[in-house]
Amino acid sequence: MPHAPVQEGLQRAVVHTLGCRLNQAESHLIRDRLTAAGYTVVPFGEKADLGIINTCTVTREADAKCRKAIRQFVSRNPGAFTAVIGCYSQMGAAAIAEIEGVDLIVGNQDKFAVLDHLGLGKNEKPVILRDRINRNDFSIDYVGDIPFDKRANLKVQDGCDFMCSFCVIPFARGRARSRDWENTLGEARAAAARGIRELVLTGVNIGTYDNSGRGIVELVDALDRIPDLLRVRISSIEPTTVPLELLDRMADPDHSLLPFLHLPLQSGSDRVLGLMRRKYSMDEYRSFVLEAVRRVPGLCLGTDIMVGFTGETGEDFEETCRQFLDLPFAYTHVFPFSEREGTLVMQREEGWVDPGERNRRCAVLRGLSSRKRSRFMEEHVGRRARVLLEDPRDQGFPGYTENYIRVRVPDPGRDIRNRLVSVRLGPVRADWLEAELLEHPD
C-alpha cells in the first residue's frame, strides 16, 4: 500500500495504547504505517513530534486514564501534533476537545486513516472526525515487510450486537462485523513471513466471526495451514458463541490452536445475569465449561467477573464467589461496575452498590483468583510443556506454555528467543514457573 511521506517537521512519533488487545492490535498496525512512512517510533514518555493516543472508554476510570495520558504527552511535547483516536474519541470527543494542545480527534470509523489527516502544523482548535460506524465487513491495510519477531495480535472482528445492559462498547465500536477473509489471512501470512510465530485473535465478539459463510472454526483451520505460524490463541470469546469444534482443535496436539479459553462469566448469580441481559444461565455456563475441560486436556480456563453491578446483593456476590471457586477456573479478571451513560442499566433508580463496597468485593475476588492461579501452576510442576520464548530478561528467557502458564528458562548461553522449545516445569516463583530446557530448539 502507498504511505504518505513524513510531514515536514514530524519525524519522531509516539503511539500510546490504552485498553484491550483489540486496541493493541490496531495500534501495532498504525505503528507499522508510521515506520513505513519514514517516522521513527519512540516509546511513550520520550520527546516526539507526533503523538497518537489510542483510547479506551470501557469504564469511567478508563476515560480518566485517557485524559491523563493525553495531558502527559502534551505537557512533555507542547509543540507536537497530538491526535487522539479510538473508543473514547468516539464517545467523549467534547471532553477531549477541552484538553489544550489536542489537534485531531478521530473516532473508530476512521482511526486507520489518521495519517491522512495530520496536516502541516498544529490546529488552533481540534479537528473532530467522528462518523457513524457502518455495519459492513471490513478490510485493513497492513505493512508486511517490517521485521517483528514476537507474538502479535490479529484483529479479525469488531463491534457487538449483544447489547448487555452495562456495556457501552456497541455504541463506541458499532454493531458486529467481520474482517474480510483474504485480508485477514493475508496479514497472517505476512506476520509469519516477518518471523511471528504466535497470533492472538482479537475482536469485540470473536465467536460471531462470519465472512462469506466462513466462521471462527474455518478461520483457525486456515491459520493452522500457514507455514511457520506455530501457534494461534483466541484472546476472549463469549460463552454462547463457542462451537464445540473449536474444543476439538484445542485438544489436537498437531493443531496450532492452543488449549486456552477465556470465557467471560460476569456474575455467578442467575438473577444478576438476567439484570445484565447476558445470554446464558449458570447451569448452561457450567455445563459448557465442564464439557470444555473434559474435551481439552490441560485447558487453561479464565474468565471476567464484574462486581457491584446495580442490583447485586451480598448474597448474589457470595454466590458468584462460590461458583468461581467451584468451577475449574485458573484465574479471573475482576472489574467493579462502572456507570456508563447511554446503557440500559442507567435507567434503574434503585439497587446501586456503594463504590467502596464494589472495591471491597473486587479485593475479595482478586484474592480468590490469586489462590486459584497459584494452584493451577502448582498442578503443572514436573510436567513437560512447549514454550515460545521471548526476549531475554533477568538472566533468562521468559515465555508461555501452550496453556498460558508464564515460565522462565535460565540462559543457556545462546540466543533462543522466538523459539518453540520443550521444557520441564519446575517450582513456582511468584506468578511464574522456573523451567528446565530439555532440548535444543528447532
N, C-alpha and C positions, 0 to 999 in steps of 0.2 A: 504494500500500500504506500502511497506517497505520504511524505511527512513534511509538515510546514517547517521551514528553517527557523533557527533560533532568532527571536525578535531582538533587534538592536538593544543592547543594554541588559538583556536577560540571558545569563549564562549558567548560573548555579540555581538549582531548583530543589525544593523540598516537597515530598508527597507524604502527608501525615494522615494516618488512618485511625479512626475511632470505630469501635463496634465489632461486627461479626466477621466470620470468614468470607462471606459474600463481599463485604466491603474490602477486605484484604485482597481478594481475587481481582476486583475491579481496580484497586489502586496499583496492583502489580502491572496490569495492562497499561495503565496511564504512565507508569514509571518507564516501561519499555518504550512507549512512544516518545517520551521526552528524551531518552537516551538516543533513540534513532534519529531524532530531530537535531541532535547536537548539544543538548543540555548536559551538564554534569549534575547528577542527582546526589544530594548530600543528606545526611541524617537530620531529623528534626532537632533544632537547637543550634545548628551551625548557621553561619551567615549565608544568606541566599538572596537572589534577585527575584525569585518567583516562589510563591508558596501555594500549594493546592491542599486544602484541608477537606478530606472525605469524611462526612459526618454521619452520626447515628442519632436516632430520636426515639429509641425503644422505651426509655424512661425519662422522667424529669431530670434525674441525675445525669443521664447521657447528654441531654441538652446542655446542662451546666458545664459538663466536661468539654463539650464542643466550643462553647463560648470562651472558656478559659484557654483552650488551645489556640483559638484564633487570636486572642489578645496577646498571648505569649509570642506568637510568631510576629505579629505587627510590632510589638514592643521591641523585639530584637532586630527587626528588619523594617524600620519605618519607611524606607524608600522602595520596598519591594512591591511587586504586583501580587495582590492577595486574592485568590479565588477560593470560594467555599462551595463545595458540591455535595450532593447526596441527600440522604433522608431528612436531615434537619433543614437543609436548604429547601426541600420540597414543602415541609410543614411549618417552618419557622422563619421564612425569609424576612419578615418585618423585623423580628428581633435581631437577626444577623445584620441587617442594614443599619442598625443603630450603633454598631461597633465601628469606631473610627479606624480608617485605614483599609477597609474591605473594598475591593474594586469590582468583584464579579461574584454573583450568586447564581448557581446553576442547579436545578432540580434533577431528579433521577432520569427524566426522559432524555436529556441532552448532556449528561455528565461526560460521556466519552468524547464529545465534541469540544471539550473545554479549551483545548489548544487552539481551536479555530476562533476563539473569542478573546484572546489575550490582549489584542490591541497593541499600541506602541507606547503606552505610558499609563500612569495612574489616572483613575477617574475621580472627579470631584464627588460624585455620588455613585454608589454601586449600581451596576447594570444587573437586572434580575431576569433570568431566563428560567421560567418555571411553567412549562407547558403541561397540559393534561397528559397523563400517561396512557398510551394506547394499549390495546389488548392483543396486538398481533405478535406472533412468534418473532424472534429477533436473531440477528447475526451480530458478531463483534469483530472489528478489525483487530488483528494481533500482529506482533512482530516475532518472526521465527528465527532470527539469526543472532540473538544476543546470548552469549554463554550464561548458563544458570544451572548449577549442579546440586540443587536441593529439591525437597518435595515442594509441590506447588498446588495452589487451589485452582480448580477449573469450574468456572461458572457455567451451569447447564440450564438454569431455570430462574425465573423471577416472579414476584407477586404471589398473591394468595386469594382464594375465593372462600375460605372457611369462615371468616368473619367472627372469630371468638370475641366475646363481649368486652375483653380487656385490651385488645390488640389494635394498635394504630398502624401497623405495617401495611395492611391492604390500602390504606389511604396514602402512605408515604411511598410505596413501591407499586401500587396498582394491583390489578387482578392477575390471576395466574396466567403465565405464558411460558413457552419453552424455547430453547435456543435451537436454531436450525441444525439438523443432523450433521450435514457435511461440514458446516462451520465449526461445530463442536469437535468433531473428530480431527479436523484439520489443525486446530490448536493443540489437541492432544498429541498428534504425530510430531508437530513442531517442538513441543515440550520434550518429548522423548529424544528427538534428534539433538536437542540442546544439552542433554545429559540428565534430565529429570527422570527419576526412577519411580516416584510415587506421586499420584494425583489424588487430591482430596476434592470430591464433588461437592459443590456449594450451590445454594439457591435458597429461596424462602420456603418452598414446599416441594422438595425434590421428588418425592414419590409421585407427584402428579405430572411428571415429565411425559410429554406426548407430542412428538413431531412426526407428522405424516404416518400416524398409526404405529409408531415405534415408541415403546415406553422405556422405563428405567432398566428392566431386565435386558432388553435388546441393547441398550446403551452400554451397560457394564460388559456384556459379551463382546461388543465391538471394541471396547477399550482393551479387553483381555487379548485381543488378536494383534495389538500393536507391538512390534518387536521392540525390545529394550525397555518397555514400560512394565516394571516388575510388580507394582502394587497399585491398587485402586481402593480408596476408602470413602465411604459416604459420611459426610460431616454430621448430619442430623436429619431425621426423617419422621414424619408424622405417623402415629401408630396405625391408623386406618388405611395407610397407603402402601404398606409393605407387602409386595407379592411373596408368597411362600417360595417361589423360585429363587428369590434373592438369597434366602437362607441356604438353599442347596448350593449356590455359588460360593457362599462364605464357608461352607463345610468342605468344599472341594480343595484339597491342598495344591492342585495344579491350576486353579483359577486365581487370577490376580486380585479378586475382590476379597478384602480382609475380614476376619471374624470380629467385627466391631459394629455395634448397633447403639446409636444414641437416640433414644425413643422418648420424647417429652411426655411426662405424666401430668404435670402442673398441680394436681391435687389427688390425694388418695381417698377423698370423700365424694361419694356419688352426688350428694346434694350440691357441693361446691362445683363439681364438674358440670352439673346442669346449669348453675348460675353463670359459669364461664362459657357455656354453649360449646363445650367440647363434644366430639362426635363418638364417644365411647363411654361405656360404664366400666367400673373397676373389674367386674367379672370378665368382660371382654378383653380388657387390657391384660389382666392376669393370665387368661387363657393363652393369649398370643405370646406373652413373654415366656411362659413355661414351655410352649412349643418351640420357640426360638432356641432356648437353652438346650432342649432335648435334641434338636436337629444339628446344632453347631457346637462341636466340642471346643472348649476353651473360650467361648464367646465372652467378650467384654461388653457388658450391658450398662450403659449410662443413661441418665435422664435429666430433665429440667423440672424443678418444682417451684411454684410461686406460693408464697405465704402471705397471710394478711389480706387476702382478697376480700372485697366488700361482701359481708355476709358470712365469712368464715368464723365459726365459733371455736372456742377452746377445744371442744370435743371433735370438731372437724380436723383441727390441726393434729390432735393426738392420733386420730385415725390415719392421717397422712403419714405420720412418723411410723405407726405400726405397719402400714403397707410397705413403706420403704425398707424397713428392717426385714420384713418377711419375704420380700421378693429378691431375686438373685442379682441385685444391682452391684456394680463395682464402685459407683460414685454417683453423686448428683450435683448439678449446678443449682444453687439456691438464689432466688430473687425475691425481694419484697415487692408486693403490689405497688404499682405507681399509677397515679391518676393521669389519664391522657384525654384531653378534650376531644370530643367527637366520637368517642367509643360508647357502646351501648350501656356499659356499667355506670357511666356518669349520670344516667337518668335516675338511679336509685337515690332515695332520700334517707335510708337508714342502713344500719349494719356496718358502718365504716369502722375499720380497725385502727386504733391509735398507732401512729408511726413508731413510737417506742416499742409497742408490743410486736409490731411487724419485725423490727430489728431483733427483738429477743427470740422470736420464732426462727428467724434466719440463723442465729447463732446456734440454736439447738440442733437444727437440721445439718448445719455445716459440721458440727461435732460428730454427728452420726455418720455423715459421709466420710469424714477423715478416718474413722474406725473401719468402715467398710472397705475403703481403698487400701488401707494397710493390710487387712485380712486377705483381700484379693491378691495382693502382691506376695504375701507370705505363702499362699497356696501354691505359688509357682516356683518357689525356691527349690533348686535342684533339677528343674526341668530343662530340656533343650528348647531353644527358640531360634528364630531367624530375626535379625535386627538390621535395619537400614541405618548406617552410621552417618553422623553429621560432622560438622567442623570440630576439630579438637578443642577441648576445653578442660582446664584443671587437670592436666596430665592424663587425659583420657579422651575417648571418643563416645559422646552420647548418642542415643538413638532410641527407637521404639520397636518393640516386638510386634508380631502380627496383630495381637490383641491389645495393643496400645498401652503396654507397660513401659515406663521410662527406665532405661538402663544406661550403664556406662561401662565401656570396655577399657581397661588400662592400655596406655600407649604401648604398642608392640615394637616401636622403633621404626615404623614405616608408615607411609600415608595410606590410610584405609578409609578415608572419608568417601561417602556416597557409594559404599559397597554393601552388598547384602551378605551378611556373614552368619555362620552358625555359632551359637554361644550356649554355655550352661549358666543358668541364672543362679546368682549367689545371694548373699544376705541383703536385707532391706536397709537402705541408708536414707532416712528421712522419707522423701516421696519418690525414690528411685531404687533400683537394684544394682548391685555390682554384678558383672557378668564376665565369665571366662571365655576367651576366644578359643574355639575348638578347631578351627581350620583356617588356612589361608584363604581369603576371599577370592571369588572368581575374578 
